[in-house]
Amino acid sequence: MNINFNGEILPSEQPTFNSDNRAFLYGDALFETIRMSEGNIPFLENHVSRLLQGLHFFKYKVPKKYTPAFFKREIKKIATGNARIRITIFRSRGGLYTPKNNRPQFLISTSSLSSPNFVLNKKGLHLGVFDEIKLPCSPISNYKTCNSSPYILAGLNKQERNLDDVILLNDKDRISEASSSNIFFIKKNKIVTPSLSEGCVAGIMRKTIIEIATEKRYTVQENPIKLTRLKYFEEIWLTNAINGIKWVAQIDQNISLQSSSHAQSFIETLNRF
């Protein structure tokens, strides 16, 4: 596999960073994880839009060339077929906490995916609740930054407990998201998800699911959600840009859920993009 480092195509094993790289030193970087299906990148505009919003938020000097068309060309220099694409953008070196140079650099890497389509899981996921670290209810939480310590600890927690994933809480003890996914709750024709003010990532698949639900005439609510409300819902989904939708069968030992009767139609709609 090759990588694309600022437009230069290099072998993935070739070193590209110096010891003063700001992504390494301070986590001063943003990233997007994007799905390519049979050479197409259907949600690229939304990914680039979020990326640019993040770069402006963190006060990068954003090049005018950073457009969906630019990143599509750069991705296709190294990726074909079905692939998981990661774009990482970090600030140029210099400075301590206060940067000396706000120009961005980018690294694009890829890995292969087995299928061009989103596929709904046959067996429901088993989740737990991870409450050792709370996500801040801050605008920073909406972006995919390389400051990922809470998600690393959540991943280790699910591994230790032999779970498929864990629910993360925010600093108000309400549900925020899962370790690598947004979360949706369904009852009859109503779909509820934590609002962006609850400390979750502003997921591209989250945005897409809300749009599809609105078109399908579901009632969509973005609300604060307490753990005590979990028993109220019939279905729970985890969503992200690579997997689409995964349905949940169990949370800890005391909450069991129905198989996902609604999710399949959403998966079918996603695969038509």
C-alpha positions as CSV (number, residue, x, y, z in Angstrom):
1,M,0.0,0.0,0.0
2,N,1.1,3.5,-0.8
3,I,0.4,6.7,1.1
4,N,-0.2,10.3,-0.2
5,F,1.9,12.7,1.8
6,N,1.2,16.3,0.6
7,G,0.6,15.1,-2.9
8,E,3.7,12.9,-3.0
9,I,3.1,9.1,-3.3
10,L,5.3,7.1,-1.0
11,P,5.5,3.5,0.2
12,S,3.5,3.1,3.4
13,E,6.5,1.8,5.3
14,Q,8.6,4.9,4.5
15,P,9.1,7.3,7.4
16,T,7.5,10.7,6.7
17,F,7.6,12.7,10.0
18,N,10.3,14.4,12.1
19,S,10.3,14.3,15.9
20,D,8.9,17.8,16.0
21,N,5.6,16.9,14.2
22,R,2.8,18.6,15.9
23,A,0.3,15.7,15.5
24,F,2.8,13.6,17.4
25,L,3.7,16.2,20.1
26,Y,0.3,17.7,20.8
27,G,-2.4,15.8,18.9
28,D,-2.6,19.0,16.8
29,A,-4.5,17.3,13.9
30,L,-7.9,16.5,12.5
31,F,-8.9,13.4,10.5
32,E,-11.7,12.0,8.4
33,T,-12.5,8.3,7.8
34,I,-14.2,7.8,4.5
35,R,-15.6,4.8,2.6
36,M,-14.9,4.2,-1.1
37,S,-17.3,1.8,-2.9
38,E,-16.3,0.5,-6.3
39,G,-14.2,3.6,-6.8
40,N,-17.0,6.0,-5.8
41,I,-16.9,8.2,-2.7
42,P,-20.6,9.2,-2.2
43,F,-20.3,11.1,1.0
44,L,-17.0,13.0,0.2
45,E,-18.5,16.5,0.1
46,N,-19.9,16.1,3.6
47,H,-16.6,14.8,4.9
48,V,-14.7,17.7,3.3
49,S,-17.2,20.2,4.6
50,R,-16.7,18.9,8.2
51,L,-13.0,18.8,7.8
52,L,-12.9,22.5,6.6
53,Q,-15.1,23.6,9.4
54,G,-12.7,21.9,11.8
55,L,-9.7,23.5,10.2
56,H,-11.3,27.0,10.5
57,F,-12.4,26.3,14.1
58,F,-8.8,25.4,15.0
59,K,-7.4,28.4,13.2
60,Y,-5.5,26.7,10.4
61,K,-4.6,28.8,7.3
62,V,-6.8,26.8,4.9
63,P,-5.6,26.6,1.2
64,K,-8.3,27.5,-1.3
65,K,-7.5,24.3,-3.2
66,Y,-8.9,22.2,-0.3
67,T,-12.1,21.3,-2.1
68,P,-14.0,18.0,-2.6
69,A,-12.6,17.8,-6.1
70,F,-9.0,18.3,-4.8
71,F,-9.3,15.5,-2.2
72,K,-11.0,13.2,-4.6
73,R,-8.0,13.5,-7.0
74,E,-5.6,13.0,-4.2
75,I,-7.4,9.9,-2.8
76,K,-7.7,8.3,-6.3
77,K,-3.9,8.6,-6.6
78,I,-3.6,5.7,-4.2
79,A,-7.1,4.1,-3.7
80,T,-9.3,2.0,-6.0
81,G,-12.3,-0.4,-5.6
82,N,-13.6,-0.8,-2.1
83,A,-11.4,1.0,0.5
84,R,-11.3,2.7,3.9
85,I,-9.7,6.1,3.4
86,R,-8.2,8.2,6.2
87,I,-7.3,11.8,5.6
88,T,-5.2,13.3,8.4
89,I,-4.4,17.0,8.4
90,F,-1.9,18.4,10.9
91,R,-0.4,21.8,11.5
92,S,3.1,22.5,10.1
93,R,5.9,22.2,12.7
94,G,7.0,25.0,15.0
95,G,6.1,26.3,18.4
96,L,5.2,24.7,21.6
97,Y,1.5,24.9,22.6
98,T,1.3,28.1,20.6
99,P,2.0,27.3,16.9
100,K,4.4,29.3,14.8
101,N,3.0,28.1,11.5
102,N,-0.7,27.5,10.8
103,R,-0.3,26.0,7.4
104,P,-1.8,22.5,7.1
105,Q,-0.1,19.3,5.8
106,F,-2.0,16.2,4.8
107,L,-1.5,12.5,4.8
108,I,-3.9,10.1,3.0
109,S,-3.8,6.3,3.8
110,T,-6.0,3.4,2.7
111,S,-6.9,-0.1,3.6
112,S,-9.1,-2.5,1.6
113,L,-12.7,-3.4,2.4
114,S,-14.3,-6.7,1.4
115,S,-17.6,-5.4,0.1
116,P,-18.9,-2.3,-1.8
117,N,-22.1,-2.3,0.2
118,F,-23.2,-1.6,3.7
119,V,-24.4,-4.9,5.3
120,L,-26.6,-5.1,8.4
121,N,-25.2,-7.3,11.1
122,K,-27.0,-10.6,11.5
123,K,-26.2,-10.9,15.2
124,G,-27.0,-8.0,17.4
125,L,-24.2,-6.2,19.3
126,H,-23.6,-6.5,23.0
127,L,-22.8,-3.2,24.6
128,G,-21.8,-2.0,28.0
129,V,-21.5,1.5,29.6
130,F,-18.1,3.1,30.0
131,D,-18.3,5.8,32.7
132,E,-14.7,6.1,33.9
133,I,-14.0,9.0,31.5
134,K,-16.7,11.5,30.5
135,L,-16.8,13.4,27.2
136,P,-16.9,17.2,27.5
137,C,-20.0,19.0,26.3
138,S,-17.8,21.3,24.1
139,P,-17.8,22.3,20.5
140,I,-14.4,20.6,20.2
141,S,-16.1,17.2,20.8
142,N,-18.0,17.6,17.5
143,Y,-14.7,17.3,15.4
144,K,-12.6,14.2,14.8
145,T,-9.4,15.3,16.4
146,C,-6.3,13.2,17.1
147,N,-6.8,13.9,20.8
148,S,-8.4,10.5,21.1
149,S,-7.6,9.3,24.7
150,P,-11.2,8.8,25.8
151,Y,-11.9,6.6,22.8
152,I,-8.7,4.6,23.3
153,L,-9.7,4.0,27.0
154,A,-13.2,3.0,25.9
155,G,-11.8,0.6,23.3
156,L,-9.6,-1.0,26.0
157,N,-12.6,-1.2,28.3
158,K,-14.8,-3.1,25.8
159,Q,-11.9,-5.4,25.1
160,E,-11.4,-6.2,28.8
161,R,-15.1,-6.9,29.2
162,N,-15.4,-8.9,25.9
163,L,-18.1,-6.5,24.5
164,D,-18.8,-5.4,21.0
165,D,-18.8,-1.7,22.0
166,V,-19.4,0.6,24.9
167,I,-21.6,3.7,25.4
168,L,-19.8,6.8,26.5
169,L,-21.4,9.4,28.8
170,N,-20.8,13.2,28.8
171,D,-19.8,15.3,31.7
172,K,-23.5,15.7,32.6
173,D,-23.9,11.9,33.0
174,R,-26.0,11.6,29.8
175,I,-25.5,9.4,26.8
176,S,-23.1,10.9,24.2
177,E,-22.1,8.2,21.7
178,A,-20.2,4.8,21.4
179,S,-16.5,4.3,21.1
180,S,-16.4,4.8,17.3
181,S,-20.0,5.5,16.4
182,N,-23.0,7.8,16.9
183,I,-26.0,6.2,18.6
184,F,-29.7,6.2,17.7
185,F,-32.7,5.1,19.6
186,I,-35.9,4.0,17.9
187,K,-39.5,3.4,19.1
188,K,-42.2,2.9,16.5
189,N,-42.0,5.9,14.1
190,K,-39.7,8.0,16.3
191,I,-35.9,8.2,16.1
192,V,-33.9,9.9,18.9
193,T,-30.2,10.7,19.0
194,P,-28.1,12.9,21.3
195,S,-27.8,16.5,20.2
196,L,-24.4,17.8,19.1
197,S,-24.3,19.8,22.4
198,E,-24.1,16.5,24.2
199,G,-20.4,16.0,23.4
200,C,-20.7,13.6,20.4
201,V,-18.9,13.7,17.1
202,A,-20.9,15.4,14.3
203,G,-20.8,12.2,12.4
204,I,-21.3,12.1,8.6
205,M,-23.4,8.9,8.9
206,R,-25.4,10.5,11.7
207,K,-26.2,13.5,9.4
208,T,-27.2,11.1,6.6
209,I,-29.4,8.9,8.9
210,I,-31.3,12.0,10.1
211,E,-31.8,13.1,6.5
212,I,-33.1,9.6,5.4
213,A,-35.4,9.4,8.5
214,T,-36.9,12.8,7.7
215,E,-37.5,11.6,4.1
216,K,-39.2,8.4,5.4
217,R,-41.4,10.5,7.6
218,Y,-40.0,9.4,10.9
219,T,-40.2,11.9,13.8
220,V,-36.6,12.8,14.5
221,Q,-35.5,14.3,17.8
222,E,-32.0,15.4,18.9
223,N,-32.3,15.5,22.6
224,P,-30.4,14.8,25.9
225,I,-30.8,11.1,26.8
226,K,-30.3,9.6,30.2
227,L,-29.3,6.0,30.8
228,T,-32.6,5.4,32.6
229,R,-34.5,5.9,29.3
230,L,-32.8,3.0,27.6
231,K,-35.6,0.6,28.5
232,Y,-38.1,2.8,26.7
233,F,-36.8,2.1,23.2
234,E,-37.4,-0.8,20.9
235,E,-34.2,-0.6,18.9
236,I,-30.7,0.9,19.2
237,W,-28.3,1.5,16.3
238,L,-24.7,2.4,16.1
239,T,-23.7,4.4,13.0
240,N,-20.5,5.4,11.3
241,A,-19.2,6.1,7.8
242,I,-17.5,2.7,7.4
243,N,-20.2,0.3,8.8
244,G,-23.3,2.3,8.1
245,I,-25.7,0.9,10.7
246,K,-25.2,-1.9,13.3
247,W,-28.1,-2.9,15.5
248,V,-27.8,-3.6,19.2
249,A,-29.3,-6.7,20.9
250,Q,-28.2,-6.2,24.5
251,I,-26.8,-3.6,26.9
252,D,-25.0,-5.0,29.9
253,Q,-27.1,-7.8,31.4
254,N,-30.4,-6.1,32.0
255,I,-31.6,-4.7,28.7
256,S,-32.5,-6.8,25.7
257,L,-33.7,-5.3,22.4
258,Q,-35.6,-6.4,19.4
259,S,-34.0,-7.4,16.1
260,S,-33.8,-4.3,13.9
261,S,-37.0,-4.2,11.8
262,H,-36.3,-0.6,10.7
263,A,-32.6,-0.6,9.9
264,Q,-32.7,-2.8,6.8
265,S,-34.7,-0.2,4.8
266,F,-32.1,2.4,5.9
267,I,-29.3,0.2,4.8
268,E,-30.9,-0.3,1.4
269,T,-31.3,3.5,1.0
270,L,-27.6,4.0,2.0
271,N,-26.5,1.6,-0.7
272,R,-28.3,3.7,-3.4
273,F,-26.1,6.8,-2.7
